[in-house]
Amino acid sequence: MNDPLISNDTVVFGLIALCLGFIFYTSSRRTGFWKSFYSVVPAVLMCYLLPAILASLGIVSDEKSNLYFMASRYLLPAALVLMTLSIDLKAILNLGSKALIMFLTGSAGIIIGGPIAILIVSIFSPETVGGNDFDAIWRGLSTIAGSWIGGGANQAAMLEIFQYNPEKYGGMVLIDIVVANVWMAIILLGVGKTKKIDKWLKADTSAIESLKIKVAHYTDKITRVPTLNDYMVILCFAFTAVGIAHFFGDYLSEILTNSFASVRDTKSFLSFLGSNFFWMVVIATILGILLSFTKAKEYEGAGASKIGSVFIYILVATIGMKMDLGMVLENPGLIAIGFIWIGIHAGLLILVAKIIKAPYFFLAVGSQANVGGAASAPVVAAEFHPSLTSVGVLLAVFGYVVGTGGALLCAYLMEIASKI
C-alpha cells in the first residue's frame, strides 16, 4: 500500500477535528442549503463519510494511524461510563424482549447468509467461491462470520480453527471492512427517517419514548451551568474508570487464559473470555451502571453524556478512516459475496421486525451489535438517544458470547454450500 499524504497522527487528528467542527457548525444552520442537506443526510453519517473520503483519496490511512486504537481503547470506555451515568436500569429492562429477538435474528441472518451467498455467486462465478485445502474460500469467509456475529476475538478464533491461507487473508479483511462499513452507513441514513420506518413497521415505540422522556425530564431537573470543577470531576469519573477497566480487563484476560484450557484454546466457545477488549467494555459499562446508583448521576446535569457524545463522534470519525471506497473495485467477486450476505442479514431483520412490530431502533442496534460489535453498536444506539447507549453495549457484549458458536455453524454450512 502507498503511504498516505499525511501520516502524522497529530495532523490527522487535526483534520478529524476540522471535519467534525465543519459538520456540526453547518448542521446547526436553520436556513438555506445546509438545512435541506441535513434533513436528508444525518450529521453522524457525514462524520463517518468525510474521513472515509480522505482515506479513499489517499490523504490519510487507518493502516498508518493509531487513532482508531486510541479512540476505541480510551474514548470508547470513557463514553460508555459517561453515557450510562444517568441510566435508568429498570426502564431499560422494561424495553422488553424485542431487542434480544432482533439481535438473535441478526445472528441468524449472518449464519444462513454466508452459505446462501456462496450458492448464489457460484451460479455465475464458480471460481470465486472455489479453492482447495487451506485456500478454500469458505475457510476465509468463516473469519468474517466470526467478526460479524461476535468481534475481533471470534474472528481470530476462526482463522486459527480453519487455518485459512494467511497470504490471502487480507482479501477477507477487505470484505469485512468494506461491507460492514457500507452497511453501517445505510443504517445511519435510516436513523434520520426513524419515524417513517417505524410507521411502516407498525412498531410500538412507547417503551422507548417513555425512557427518552423520563431521562429528558430528569436531565431538565438537574441541569445547571457547568463549572470547571464539574468538568474535572466528569473527566475524573470517565478516565479513572478507563484505567480500572484496562487494569482489570488485562488482569482477567490473563488469569482466565492461563488458568483455563477452554479459554486458552482459540477453537473453544469460551475463547472470547481471553479478550482484554471484551473485559474492558464489560467493566466500563458496569462501572457506569454502578455510578448511576450514586450522586454521580447528578453530573448528567453538567453535561456528562454530552462529553461522552464528543468521544463517540471522534470514534465514528476514526471508524470512517477504515473505509477506502476505492477498495470496492479490487475484488468484485468477493465483494459481491459480502453484499449478498449482508443483504440476507438485512432482509431477515426487516421481515422479523415487520412480523413482531419491532421499532427501527431494535433493528439497527440488533444488527450493529452483530456486524459492528462493541465499537459500533453504542454509536448507533446513542444516535437515537444517549440514554439508549447501554442497550447497544449489552447486546454487543452478548455477541461475544454467541460469536464463536454461531461462526462455527456458519462455516460448516458454507463448506457444504461450496461443494454443491
N, C-alpha and C positions, 0 to 999 in steps of 0.2 A: 504494500500500500504506500502511496506517495505521502510525504509529510504534509500536514495542513499548513496553510499560510500563517496561522497563529497557533503556536504550541505552548506558549507561556500561560499557565493556568490563571495567573493573576489578571492577565489581559483578557483571557476567555471569560473569566468571572465578571469582569467589567462589561463585556459585550452582553452577557446574560442579564446583568442588571439594567443595561440600556434597553434591551428588548422588553423586559418586564415593566420598566418605567414607562416606555412608549405605549405599551398595550393598556396599562391601567389609566394613563392620562387620557388617551384617545377614547377609551371605553366609558370615561366619565362625562364625555360631551353629551349634552342633552338635545342638540340640534345638528342638522346638516348630515354630511356623508357618513361620519362615524356612528351616529345614532342608527342609521339604516343598516350599516355594515354589521354592527354588533347585535342587531336584532335578528340577524341570520346566523352569524358565526360567533359562538360563545368565546368570551375572553380567554378562558382556560385553554381552549383549543389553539388559540393564537400563541399562548405561552409555550405550547408544545411544538407548533409548526415553525415558528421563526428560528429557533435553534436547529430544527431539522433542515431547514433551508440553508442555514450557514454550514451545516455538516455536509449537505449534498453538493454545495459549491466548493468544498474543499477549504473553507476558511477556518473551520475548527474540526476536531476529530475526537470522538469519545475514546478511541483506542489510544490516543496520545495524552489523555487527560485523566486526572484523578478526581474531577469534580463530582461525578456520579457517586463514587465511593464516599467522598466527604458528605454529600447530601443524604445518601441512604444510611450511612452509619452514624452521623452526628445529628443532622437536622431532622431526619425521619423520626427517630425515637423521641427527640425533643418535642416535635409536633404532636406525636401520639400522647405524650404527657399533658401538654397544654390544651389539647382538644378533647381530652377525656376528663379534664379537671372539673368541669361542670356537669358531668354525665349524670343522668337520672337512670340508674340501673334498672329500676322497676319498670319505668316507661319503655326502656329498650326491650325488656323481656315481654312486654305487652304487645310488641310488634307481631308476635305470633310465629307460626311455623313456615310461613310462605318464603321467608328469607332463606331458610335451610333447604326447602324444596327446590328453590331456584338455583341454589349453589350446586346441589346434587344433580339437578338437570344439566347444568353446565358441564359437570364432570362426565356425565353420561354422554353428552354431545361430543366431548373430546374422545372418549373411549370408542364410540362407534364411528365417529367422523373419520379417523385415520384409515381404517380398513376400507370404508366406502370410497374415500378419496383415491386410494390406490386402485380400487376396481374401476373407477370412472376414468382415471388417467391412463390405465393400462389399455383401454379401448383404442385410443388414438395415439398413444406414445408408450408402447410397452417397454422400450429401452430405459425410460425414465424411472420406472419402478422395479427394474431388474437388479442384477448384481448377484454375485455368488459369495458364499462364505462370509468373511468379515467386511466385504464390500457391499453386501446386500442392503438395499435402500431402507428396508423395513427396520433394520438394526439402527440406522441413523435416525429414522423418524421416531424410534422409541424414546430418544433423548428429548425430542420436542414434546412428546406426550408427558414425560416426567416434569418438564418445565411448565407446561400449560395446565396441569392438574395440581401440582404442588409448588415447585420452585427450583432454585438452583441446586439444592442438595439432592432433590429427587432426580434432576437432570443428570447430575454427576453419577448417581447410582445406576441409572440406565446405561450410561456409557461404560461403566465398569462391568455391569452384568452381561451386556450383549457385545462388548468388545468391538464396536464399530471402528473401521479404519481411521486412525487419528488424522491422517493426511487429508481425508475428505470431510472431517467433522466440521470444518469451517462453513461448508455449504449448509449444514443443518442449523448452525448458529445464525446464518443469514436468514433462513426461513423464519426461525423463531423471532428474530428482531423485527424483520420487515412486516410480517403478517400480524404479529401481536400488536405492534405499534400502529399500524393502519387501522386495526380493529378498535384500539383504544381511541383513536381519533374519531371514528364513527360513533362510538358510544358517547364521547364528549359532545359531539354535534347534536346528539339526541337529547342531551340534558336541557338545551335551550327550548326544546319542544315537548317537555315532560307532560304538560297539561293535555296537549293534543293526543299524545301517545296513551296516557292513562285513560282518556275518554274513549279511545278506540279499543283499549283492552277491557273497558268497563270495570276498571280497578277500584277497589275500596282503599282509599288513601287516608282514611280518617285517623288511624293509629299514628301514621307518620306525621300528619298535620297537627295532631294533638301534641305529639312530642315536641315538634318545632315551636308551637305556640307556647307550650309550658316553659321551654328553655328561654324563649324570647321574653316572656313575662318576668322570669327570674332575673335575666340579664338587665332588663329595664329597671328593675327594683334596686339592683346593687351597682348600677353604672355610676361611675364617678370620673372626674378629671384625673387621669393618671399622673403620678409624680415620678421623679427619678427613683425614689425608694421602691415604688410599685414595680417599675421595670426591672430593677436589680433583683428584687425578690422573685419575680416571674422567671427571670433568666437563671436564678439560683435553683428554683424548682426544676426547670427544664434540664439544665446541663448537669446538675447533681444526679438527677435520675438517669441521664445518659451514661454517666460514669458508672453508676451502680449497675445498670443494665449490661454494660460491656463487661464489667468485672465479674459479675455472677454468671453472665452468659458464657464467657470464656471458661470460667471455672466449671460450670455444669457440663458443658460440652466435652471438656477434657476428662472430667471424672467419669461421666457416662461412657465415653468412648473407651477409656482404659479399663473400666470395671465390667462392662457387658459386651460379650462377643456379638450379640444381636445388634447392638448399636454400632460397633466397630465394623461389622460386615456390611459393606455398601450394598450387598444384594438383599439385605433384610428389610422387612417392612418398617422396622424401628430405627433405621439408619438416620432419619431426619432429626432424631434426638441428639445427634452428634454435631448438628449445625449451630454454631455460635450466633449466626444471624437470626435463626428461629428463636433462640432463647432471648436474644436482645429485644426482639419485637414483643414477645410474651411478657417479659419483665417490665419493659417500659409501659405497656398497656396496664398491667396490674398496678404499677406504682401510680399511674394516673387515676385509676379507679379508686385506689385507697385514699388518695388525696381528696377525692370528691366527697368523702365522708368527714372531712375536717374543715376548718375555717379557711383553708387554702382555696376552697371552692369560690370564695368571695372575690378572688383575684380575677375571676372572669369579668367582673365589673370594671377592671382596669385594662381589659383588652387581652387577656391570656390567649384566647382562641384566635384572635386576630394575628398575634405574633406567630402562633402555630401555623396559621394560614400562609404567612410570609414564607416560612420554612417549606411548606408544602409546594408553593409555587416555584421556589428555587429548585426543588426536587423535580417538578414537572419539566422545567427547562432542561435539566441535565438528562432526563429520560429522552427528551426530544433530540438531544445531541446524538443519541444512539441510532437515529433513523436517517440513513443515507438513501434518499429517494432514487438515486441512480442505480442502487443495487438490484432493484426490481428486474432490470433487464439482463442481469448477469446469468441467471439460470432459470429461464421462464418455465421449464417443465416442473422443477421442484417448487417454484413459487406458486404454480397452478395448484399443486397438491395442497400447499399450505392454505390458499384462499378457499378451495373447495372444502377443506377440513374445517376451517373456521366458519364457513358458511353453513355447514351442517350443525355445528355448535350453536350458531345464532338462530337458525331455523327452529331447532328443538326448543330453545329458550322461549322464542316468541310463541310457539304452539302451546307450550305448557302455561306460560303467563296468560295467554288468552283463555285457556280452559279453566284455570283456578282464579282468574281475575286478579293476578298479582300486579302491583304497581311497577312502573318502569324502573324505579329505584332498586327494587329487588332484582330485576332482570340485569341491570347494569352492574350492580355491585356483585351479584352472584357470578356473573361472567368474569369480571376483573379479578375476583378472589381466586379464580382458577387460572386464567390466562396471564394476568399481571402479577398476582401474588401480593405479598405484604407491602411492596413498594408502590403498587398502583391502586389497589382496592381502596385504601384510605383517601387517595387523591380524588377518585370518582365519588366516593361517599360524601366527602367534605364539600364537593361542588353542589350537592343537593342542599346540604346544611351542615355546619360544623358539628352539631350535636349528633349527627349520624355517622361520624367518622368511626366510632367504635364498632359499628355493625360490620364495616368493611374489614377492620382489623381482625375481629373474631372469626369471620368467615375465611379470611386468608390463612389464619393460623390452622383452621380446620383442614385447609387444603394441604398443608404439610403432612397431616396425619394420613390422609387417604391417597396422597400423591403417588407413592411407590407402588402400592397395590393396584391402583387404577391404571398406572402406566404399564405395569407388567401385563395386565389383562389386554390392554390396547395393543401392546407389542405382539402378543401371541396371535391376536386376531389379524394384525397386519401381516404377520408371517404367513398365515393361512391364505389371506387375500392375494398376496404376491405370487402364490403358487397355483392359483386357479387359472 
